[in-house]
Amino acid sequence: MSARVLLLSDTHLPVRAKALQEQVWRMVDEADLVIHAGDWVDVALLDALEVRARRLVAVAGNNDGPELWQRLGGLARVEVEGVRFAVVHETGSAAGRERRCDARFGPASEQPADVLVFGHSHIPWDSVSPSGLRLLNPGSPTDRRRQPVGTVMTLEAEAGALREVTLVPTPR
């Protein structure tokens, strides 16, 4: 059995866009799990995703207010089909990221993860730390910054492994 997972971050609604694209909502409908790595800005999107997603795991980010922080916090963990996910918003600068994340979430940490999902930069990221921790940043579907288009990520978790990690463009 496998689970379809949608990774989102940095939606910044309604500041950077009025709403998520229909393409993203279709992916929400198809996913077994939606993970959001923070910077929602408005609690209305959280409310909408809680209603529409089969399952939602999420954190708050640096642009989120007190209500989002109270409801979500800054760290989430979930195990899906034998894959242990940790979710945070920020991981610091790109330089040294894998080593810093290894120390906090790698196999030698108190609560190891197999995958760390993060956001903040709006720049997609897919790398593996020296200990094998997979680091994934889906970018932003609504605020592309220096990217050609907005993005999200999809993946499948199956039998303790990730399959088909895909960066999906989300043009407006």
N, C-alpha and C positions, 0 to 999 in steps of 0.2 A: 504494500500500500504506500502511496506517496501523498504528500500535501503540497498544494500550490500556495506559494507565499508571494505577496506583493510588498515591496519596500518603498516607503515614501519618506520624504523629509522636506523641511523648509518650504512649506506650502504658503506661508505668509498671507493668508486670506483675511480680510479683503484688501490688504495693502498692495500686494504685487499683482493680484488678479482678483476679479470679482467672484470667481468660482473655479472649481476644478473642471478640467475638460471632460466631456462625455466619455472620451477614450479611457480616462483614468477611472471614472465611475464604473465602466464596463469591467475593467480589471478588478476593481473592488468586488463586484458581483461574482466574478469567477474564482476569486481566491478563497482558500480555506482559512488563511490567516493574513491579516494586514498588519504590518509593523510600520509605525511612524516614529521617526527619530527627532521629533521636536521642531520648534518654531512654527507653530500653528497660527499664532497671533490672536485669533478670535476663537472663543470656545464653541461657536456654532458649528464649525467643521468637526470638532471632536464629537459633539452631540449627533451630527449626521452620520459619521462613520460608525459610532456605537450602534446606531439603529440598522445601518445597511450592511456592515461587514459581518460575516459569520463569526469571526473572532478578531479582536483588536488588541494589540500589545503596543504600548506607546509611552513616550517620555515627553517632558516639557523641555523647551530650549531657552536660550538667552533672551529671545524677544517675546517670551510668553509671560503673562501676568500671573498674579497670585492664585486665581481660580484654577488655571491650568496646572500650576505647580502643586496645588493641594490635591487635585484629582489624579495627577500622573506621577509626580516626582521626577527625579533625574536619572534613575537607573531602573531598567526592567529586565527580567529574565524569563525565558520560556524554553521548554524542550518540545520539539516537534519531530515526530518520526525518528527519534534517537539523536537528533541534532540539537545541541545546546546553544541557544542564542542569548547574547547580552545586547542591550540597546542603551546608548547614551547619545547626547547631542554633540558634545565637543570632545575632540581627542588631542587638541593642540596643533602645532604646526606640522606640516608634512614631513619635515626633517626629523628623523628619529621616531616617527609614529609607531612603526612596527615594534620596536623595542619597548617603548612606553606601554603600549597596549598589551604586550606579552607579560610585562610585570604585573599588570592589573587583572588580566583576563586569561592569560596563557595557562598551560598545564600545571605550572608550579604555583599558581595563585590559590587563594583560599577557596574561591568558587570559580573553577575554570569554565570557559566557554569554548565552543568550536568555532563560532562565528560572532564577530562584533559588528553590529549595525550602528552607524553614526551618521551625522549630518553636519550642519553648520557652514561648510565651505561652499555649498551649492555646486561643487565640482565632483563628478562621479569618481569613485575610487574602488579598485578591486585588487587587493594584494594579499600575500600570505607572510606572516611573521616568521622569524627563525624557528620558532617552536611548532609552527603549523596552524596558528590562529588565522582564520580568514577574516579580513577586514573589508567591509562593504559600505560604501556611501552611494545612495541612489541619485545624488544630485537633487535638483528641485524641478517639479513639473511646471511651476509657475514663475520662477525667477531664475532665468538661465545664466545670469551674470556673464562670465566670459565664454560660455559654451554656445555652440551654434543654435541649439534648441534646448528646451527643458527635458528632463529625464526622470524616469523611475526605474526600478529593477524588479524583475520577476525571477523566481527560482522554484525548484522542487526540492523538497527534503524527503529522502527515502532511505530506509535501512541505515541510519546514522551518517548519511553522506548528502552533500549538495549535488544537484543535477541541474543542468541547463540554466546557469546564472546568465541572465540576459539584461543588458541595458536597453531600455525601450525609450525612443524619442517621443516627446509629448508636445508637438507643435500646437500653437494656438489656433 
